Amino acid sequence: MRRWLAALLLLLSPTLFAQELYMVRSRLSFPEAMTVLQEAIREQGYRISRVQRVDIGLTTFGYKTDKYRVVFFGTLDELRMISDRYPDLVPYFPTKIAIFAEGDETILLAASFAHLRPFFKEAELQRHFDHWEADIRAILERVRTAEQ
């Protein structure tokens, strides 16, 4: 009986339903997907702070890709707000999306804020998490549905 109760509680856990990672696959080539990604980020109202090459480090570990980047983005006002009100969140910003080639397609990955929500329960911050996640999903969907 206890095992069934434990299993039922686990299945009903809200964190079980939280999506912690967003992933989309695009039929665009890596350069085309990167261009659409950057356009989508800007259209969503964000500024790209930097694009970091990750592939150099990966090749030293034997990976064969030369097309792997992390795109960092945000808004100055939001970054200032986080720094001022929630300094513990600073390491998680700016928001980032990883993009890499896999064969003829391109994969994009972004983390949600599900792992942070239990620790930052303020209603204002939860609304920001909702907004940022919606923007991330919109950006990824724009790249996923872009035509060649």
HELIX and SHEET records of a PDB file:
HELIX    1   1 ARG A    2  LEU A   11  1                                  10    
HELIX    2   2 PRO A   14  PHE A   17  1                                   4    
HELIX    3   3 PHE A   30  GLU A   43  1                                  14    
HELIX    4   4 ASP A   55  THR A   60  1                                   6    
HELIX    5   5 LEU A   76  ARG A   85  1                                  10    
HELIX    6   6 PRO A   87  TYR A   92  5                                   6    
HELIX    7   7 ALA A  123  THR A  145  1                                  23    
SHEET    1   A 5 LEU A  21  SER A  26  0                                        
SHEET    2   A 5 GLU A 105  ALA A 111 -1                                        
SHEET    3   A 5 THR A  95  GLU A 102 -1                                        
SHEET    4   A 5 TYR A  68  GLY A  74 -1                                        
SHEET    5   A 5 ARG A  47  ARG A  53 -1                                        
END                                                                             
